Structures are given as C-alpha cells and as structure tokens.
Amino acid sequence: MSDQPNTAQAMLQKQLQELDAIEKEAVTQSMNTVGATELVHKWKARTAALIAQQINPPAAQQLAAVKPGPSFTNDLFEEFSDEVELYRAHLRALMKSL
C-alpha cells in the first residue's frame, strides 16, 4: 500500500506533462485555441477517471468541478492559458497533498 502515493504521483506528473504538451502545441504551433480547449476538456475527463481509479472518487469530483471563471478579455490565448493554469494548479495541489 505504501507504493500507492508514488504511483499516483507518477500518474499526476504524466498528466501534467500531457497538459503542458497541449498548451505548447496550441500556443506555439497550431495557434488553434478552440481545438486545444476541446483537447483540454478530453484531457480533464481522462485525468478525472485516472484520479478516481488511483486516488479516490472525491478527488476526481474536485477536478471535475474546477471551472474557469468569467473572462472579460477578448484574448483567446489568455483565456486558454488561464484555464490550463487552473487545472495545473489543481493537480499540483493534489500532488502536494499526497
């Protein structure tokens, strides 16, 4: 049972890397924030399922409940980056709590 936190940490680290890759692709290469936002939402669903499986369902529900607040800019890149950072911060906090 002592191996569970290490496995969960590794899974969360991998998910953070995937999120970073999606952001990098959108911001530096494709410039397609709409498509990247869809990828982030799919990533979020997969990550929540992994968290439910490897950590616990309440932690997965917390991630699923994370939603960006209203944005008053017309900058799609800023809105996309803010959403990614919100999920990144949540996963880092979860890693810290393990």
Sequence and secondary structure as in RCSB ss.txt:
>XXXX:A:sequence
MSDQPNTAQAMLQKQLQELDAIEKEAVTQSMNTVGATELVHKWKARTAALIAQQINPPAAQQLAAVKPGPSFTND
LFEEFSDEVELYRAHLRALMKSL
>XXXX:A:secstr
 TTHHHHHHHHHHHHHHHHHHHHHIIIIII  HHHHHHHHHHHHHHHHHHHHHHT HHHHHHHHH          
HHHHHHHHHHHHHHHHHHHHHH 
